[in-house]
C-alpha cells in the first residue's frame, strides 16, 4: 500500500502549472499577469534566442500554445536541461531541449530571469508538455 502512495505522489508533482504562450506580431510572450502586476515589463516576457523556435514547434506554428511546466518529471513530459547560468547582468540561463515527443530537436535556448520569477531559481531541469 505504501508503494502505491509513493508512486501517486511521484506521478503528480505538486508544482505543475499550466502557462499559456501567445504570439503577437511574430513575437512570443508568456502570459504572466502576476509578473506585470508586481511591476515587471511586458518586454521581459518575450521568448527569444531559441525559446521562440521551441514555441513554434510546440504550437505547430500557430499563435498560441499552453504548456504544463514543472521542475519535477511527470508522465509524457519532455526535458529542458540547464547548460549554463548566464552572467547576472544578462540573467537567466541557457537550456537544451533535446527531444520533443520522441523526436530529436537539439534546440538550445535562453530562458531569461523571468524563469527565476516562475520557479524561484533556475532549475537544473524543467519538464514540459503541451496541453
Secondary structure as GFF3:
##gff-version 3
##sequence-region A 1 131
A	DSSP	alpha_helix	2	11	.	.	.	ID=ss1
A	DSSP	beta_strand	17	24	.	.	.	ID=ss2
A	DSSP	beta_strand	27	30	.	.	.	ID=ss3
A	DSSP	alpha_helix	33	37	.	.	.	ID=ss4
A	DSSP	three_ten_helix	42	45	.	.	.	ID=ss5
A	DSSP	beta_strand	46	47	.	.	.	ID=ss6
A	DSSP	alpha_helix	51	59	.	.	.	ID=ss7
A	DSSP	beta_strand	64	70	.	.	.	ID=ss8
A	DSSP	beta_strand	78	85	.	.	.	ID=ss9
A	DSSP	beta_strand	93	100	.	.	.	ID=ss10
A	DSSP	beta_strand	103	111	.	.	.	ID=ss11
A	DSSP	alpha_helix	114	119	.	.	.	ID=ss12
A	DSSP	beta_strand	125	130	.	.	.	ID=ss13
###
